Amino acid sequence: MKTLVIVVHPNIESSRINKRWKEAVLNEPGITVHDLYEKYRNQPIDVEFEQQLLLAHDRIVFQFPLYWYSSPPLLKQWFDEVLAYGWAYGPGGTKLNGKEWVLAISAGAPEHAYQAGGSNAFSMSELTRPFQASANFVGMTFLPSFVQYDANRITDEEIAQSAIRYVQHITNVELNPKARLRN
């Protein structure tokens, strides 16, 4: 299985978690790491290049910090431009059918804050519904997300452990129940 990790962090050098996750997957076999802010910070998105990357991979991982209960703005722009009508959806838009979609999110607050009655009032699953709907809309299979809560307070050792779990999660073929049925 070929995996594409799309890293979307506007200031990766100052990140403790996303930077460590990115480093953890850089030398993993079968994984391509693609940093959107590194490539497109001050230039237009190369839609054809991005679409070719998607076509060349089976599992697409979107890695980002939670920003205002969503993703950093460049990812939204990327979705708007790359997941184009006639290519990803609409008549003839079947290029992503059957591919896998995984979110890898770092969130500043502790896990208990992301539930009914918590300070954020909604679960991470509820907050990521637009991503789930988008995956469904373009014919992709939305798989369980990898979430690191309490990103603002965890220790360096906990970050190292998180990076190990992150790699295990995104490389786990059994995340996809359809894959389990094929084996």
C-alpha positions as a LaTeX table, in Angstrom:
\begin{tabular}{lrrr}
\hline
Residue & $x$ (\AA) & $y$ (\AA) & $z$ (\AA) \\
\hline
Met1 & 0.00 & 0.00 & 0.00 \\
Lys2 & 1.35 & 3.40 & $-0.98$ \\
Thr3 & 0.57 & 6.17 & 1.50 \\
Leu4 & 0.67 & 9.92 & 0.92 \\
Val5 & 1.01 & 12.06 & 4.05 \\
Ile6 & $-0.07$ & 15.63 & 3.34 \\
Val7 & 1.36 & 17.79 & 6.12 \\
Val8 & $-0.44$ & 21.10 & 6.62 \\
His9 & 1.12 & 23.23 & 9.33 \\
Pro10 & 1.79 & 26.94 & 8.69 \\
Asn11 & 4.79 & 26.98 & 11.03 \\
Ile12 & 6.12 & 23.43 & 11.22 \\
Glu13 & 9.49 & 24.50 & 12.64 \\
Ser14 & 7.83 & 25.79 & 15.81 \\
Ser15 & 5.58 & 22.73 & 16.13 \\
Arg16 & 6.47 & 20.06 & 18.65 \\
Ile17 & 4.01 & 17.39 & 17.54 \\
Asn18 & 3.45 & 17.85 & 13.81 \\
Lys19 & 7.18 & 18.36 & 13.24 \\
Arg20 & 7.94 & 15.13 & 15.14 \\
Trp21 & 5.22 & 13.22 & 13.26 \\
Lys22 & 6.60 & 14.46 & 9.95 \\
Glu23 & 10.12 & 13.37 & 10.93 \\
Ala24 & 8.79 & 9.96 & 11.99 \\
Val25 & 7.31 & 9.17 & 8.57 \\
Leu26 & 10.02 & 10.67 & 6.34 \\
Asn27 & 11.97 & 7.43 & 6.01 \\
Glu28 & 9.12 & 4.96 & 6.26 \\
Pro29 & 8.91 & 2.61 & 3.24 \\
Gly30 & 5.84 & 3.16 & 1.08 \\
Ile31 & 5.18 & 6.65 & 2.48 \\
Thr32 & 5.50 & 9.90 & 0.55 \\
Val33 & 5.55 & 13.05 & 2.69 \\
His34 & 4.21 & 16.21 & 1.07 \\
Asp35 & 4.28 & 19.49 & 3.04 \\
Leu36 & 1.79 & 21.97 & 1.58 \\
Tyr37 & 3.12 & 25.06 & 3.36 \\
Glu38 & 6.66 & 24.17 & 2.34 \\
Lys39 & 5.61 & 23.93 & $-1.33$ \\
Tyr40 & 2.85 & 26.53 & $-1.63$ \\
Arg41 & 3.37 & 29.19 & 1.03 \\
Asn42 & 3.75 & 31.96 & $-1.54$ \\
Gln43 & 2.69 & 30.43 & $-4.82$ \\
Pro44 & $-0.39$ & 28.95 & $-6.48$ \\
Ile45 & $-1.24$ & 25.29 & $-6.01$ \\
Asp46 & $-0.12$ & 23.09 & $-8.90$ \\
Val47 & $-3.40$ & 21.22 & $-9.32$ \\
Glu48 & $-2.15$ & 18.72 & $-11.89$ \\
Phe49 & 0.87 & 17.81 & $-9.73$ \\
Glu50 & $-1.37$ & 17.34 & $-6.69$ \\
Gln51 & $-3.84$ & 15.19 & $-8.59$ \\
Gln52 & $-1.03$ & 12.99 & $-9.90$ \\
Leu53 & 0.23 & 12.53 & $-6.32$ \\
Leu54 & $-3.23$ & 11.43 & $-5.24$ \\
Leu55 & $-3.54$ & 9.00 & $-8.13$ \\
Ala56 & $-0.18$ & 7.41 & $-7.26$ \\
His57 & $-1.21$ & 6.53 & $-3.68$ \\
Asp58 & $-3.80$ & 4.29 & $-2.03$ \\
Arg59 & $-4.10$ & 5.94 & 1.38 \\
Ile60 & $-4.13$ & 9.70 & 1.85 \\
Val61 & $-3.32$ & 11.05 & 5.31 \\
Phe62 & $-4.10$ & 14.69 & 6.09 \\
Gln63 & $-1.90$ & 15.74 & 9.01 \\
Phe64 & $-2.58$ & 19.09 & 10.69 \\
Pro65 & $-3.17$ & 20.93 & 13.95 \\
Leu66 & $-6.81$ & 21.69 & 14.77 \\
Tyr67 & $-7.43$ & 25.35 & 13.84 \\
Trp68 & $-10.73$ & 26.87 & 14.93 \\
Tyr69 & $-12.32$ & 23.40 & 14.88 \\
Ser70 & $-11.06$ & 22.76 & 11.36 \\
Ser71 & $-7.83$ & 22.64 & 9.40 \\
Pro72 & $-5.34$ & 25.38 & 8.53 \\
Pro73 & $-6.60$ & 27.53 & 5.61 \\
Leu74 & $-4.23$ & 26.15 & 2.98 \\
Leu75 & $-5.85$ & 22.72 & 3.26 \\
Lys76 & $-9.29$ & 24.19 & 2.56 \\
Gln77 & $-7.85$ & 25.96 & $-0.49$ \\
Trp78 & $-6.20$ & 22.70 & $-1.55$ \\
Phe79 & $-9.54$ & 20.86 & $-1.30$ \\
Asp80 & $-11.29$ & 23.59 & $-3.31$ \\
Glu81 & $-8.75$ & 23.48 & $-6.13$ \\
Val82 & $-7.49$ & 19.88 & $-6.26$ \\
Leu83 & $-10.73$ & 17.96 & $-5.66$ \\
Ala84 & $-12.16$ & 19.39 & $-8.86$ \\
Tyr85 & $-15.51$ & 18.85 & $-10.55$ \\
Gly86 & $-15.17$ & 16.25 & $-13.28$ \\
Trp87 & $-12.05$ & 14.84 & $-11.63$ \\
Ala88 & $-12.96$ & 14.02 & $-8.01$ \\
Tyr89 & $-16.76$ & 14.31 & $-8.27$ \\
Gly90 & $-19.54$ & 15.00 & $-10.75$ \\
Pro91 & $-19.70$ & 13.46 & $-14.24$ \\
Gly92 & $-16.47$ & 11.54 & $-14.82$ \\
Gly93 & $-15.22$ & 12.52 & $-11.36$ \\
Thr94 & $-14.25$ & 9.09 & $-10.11$ \\
Lys95 & $-10.47$ & 9.39 & $-9.83$ \\
Leu96 & $-10.43$ & 8.95 & $-6.03$ \\
Asn97 & $-13.00$ & 6.17 & $-5.76$ \\
Gly98 & $-11.81$ & 3.44 & $-3.43$ \\
Lys99 & $-8.86$ & 5.36 & $-2.01$ \\
Glu100 & $-8.54$ & 5.75 & 1.76 \\
Trp101 & $-8.75$ & 9.00 & 3.75 \\
Val102 & $-7.17$ & 9.34 & 7.21 \\
Leu103 & $-6.94$ & 12.41 & 9.43 \\
Ala104 & $-4.01$ & 12.93 & 11.81 \\
Ile105 & $-4.84$ & 15.83 & 14.10 \\
Ser106 & $-3.09$ & 17.49 & 17.00 \\
Ala107 & $-5.45$ & 19.28 & 19.38 \\
Gly108 & $-4.39$ & 21.62 & 22.16 \\
Ala109 & $-7.03$ & 20.70 & 24.72 \\
Pro110 & $-7.28$ & 17.40 & 26.61 \\
Glu111 & $-9.57$ & 14.67 & 25.27 \\
His112 & $-12.29$ & 15.29 & 27.89 \\
Ala113 & $-12.73$ & 18.80 & 26.45 \\
Tyr114 & $-13.99$ & 17.22 & 23.21 \\
Gln115 & $-17.30$ & 15.77 & 24.36 \\
Ala116 & $-20.77$ & 16.88 & 25.36 \\
Gly117 & $-20.33$ & 18.90 & 28.54 \\
Gly118 & $-16.64$ & 19.50 & 27.81 \\
Ser119 & $-15.25$ & 22.96 & 27.13 \\
Asn120 & $-15.38$ & 22.38 & 23.36 \\
Ala121 & $-18.87$ & 20.77 & 23.58 \\
Phe122 & $-18.37$ & 18.41 & 20.63 \\
Ser123 & $-16.45$ & 15.18 & 20.06 \\
Met124 & $-13.63$ & 15.07 & 17.54 \\
Ser125 & $-15.81$ & 12.79 & 15.42 \\
Glu126 & $-18.50$ & 15.48 & 15.33 \\
Leu127 & $-15.98$ & 18.20 & 14.53 \\
Thr128 & $-14.54$ & 16.21 & 11.65 \\
Arg129 & $-17.90$ & 15.49 & 9.97 \\
Pro130 & $-17.15$ & 17.87 & 7.05 \\
Phe131 & $-14.02$ & 15.82 & 6.28 \\
Gln132 & $-16.02$ & 12.59 & 6.52 \\
Ala133 & $-18.66$ & 14.03 & 4.18 \\
Ser134 & $-15.97$ & 15.18 & 1.73 \\
Ala135 & $-14.37$ & 11.73 & 1.68 \\
Asn136 & $-17.75$ & 10.17 & 1.02 \\
Phe137 & $-18.57$ & 12.74 & $-1.68$ \\
Val138 & $-15.43$ & 11.91 & $-3.69$ \\
Gly139 & $-15.81$ & 8.13 & $-3.23$ \\
Met140 & $-13.05$ & 7.63 & $-0.68$ \\
Thr141 & $-13.26$ & 5.45 & 2.42 \\
Phe142 & $-12.96$ & 7.53 & 5.59 \\
Leu143 & $-10.89$ & 5.60 & 8.13 \\
Pro144 & $-10.41$ & 6.17 & 11.87 \\
Ser145 & $-8.51$ & 9.34 & 12.67 \\
Phe146 & $-5.35$ & 9.59 & 14.72 \\
Val147 & $-5.71$ & 12.36 & 17.29 \\
Gln148 & $-3.19$ & 13.62 & 19.80 \\
Tyr149 & $-5.00$ & 15.58 & 22.48 \\
Asp150 & $-3.41$ & 17.91 & 25.02 \\
Ala151 & $-0.80$ & 18.99 & 22.49 \\
Asn152 & 0.02 & 22.13 & 24.44 \\
Arg153 & 1.04 & 20.23 & 27.57 \\
Ile154 & 2.48 & 16.83 & 26.73 \\
Thr155 & 6.11 & 16.02 & 27.43 \\
Asp156 & 8.82 & 15.29 & 24.89 \\
Glu157 & 8.67 & 11.61 & 25.86 \\
Glu158 & 4.90 & 11.56 & 25.27 \\
Ile159 & 5.48 & 13.19 & 21.86 \\
Ala160 & 8.02 & 10.49 & 20.99 \\
Gln161 & 5.46 & 7.82 & 21.95 \\
Ser162 & 2.78 & 9.65 & 19.96 \\
Ala163 & 5.02 & 9.57 & 16.87 \\
Ile164 & 5.43 & 5.80 & 17.19 \\
Arg165 & 1.66 & 5.31 & 17.55 \\
Tyr166 & 1.08 & 7.69 & 14.61 \\
Val167 & 3.27 & 5.65 & 12.27 \\
Gln168 & 1.62 & 2.41 & 13.46 \\
His169 & $-1.83$ & 3.90 & 12.90 \\
Ile170 & $-1.35$ & 5.25 & 9.39 \\
Thr171 & 0.47 & 2.12 & 8.20 \\
Asn172 & $-2.08$ & $-0.28$ & 9.68 \\
Val173 & $-3.78$ & $-2.05$ & 6.77 \\
Glu174 & $-6.50$ & $-3.27$ & 9.10 \\
Leu175 & $-7.82$ & 0.27 & 9.62 \\
Asn176 & $-9.94$ & $-0.40$ & 6.58 \\
Pro177 & $-12.60$ & $-3.03$ & 7.31 \\
Lys178 & $-12.84$ & $-3.75$ & 3.57 \\
Ala179 & $-9.13$ & $-4.62$ & 3.54 \\
Arg180 & $-9.71$ & $-7.09$ & 6.39 \\
Leu181 & $-12.38$ & $-8.82$ & 4.32 \\
Arg182 & $-9.99$ & $-9.18$ & 1.37 \\
Asn183 & $-7.31$ & $-10.87$ & 3.50 \\
\hline
\end{tabular}
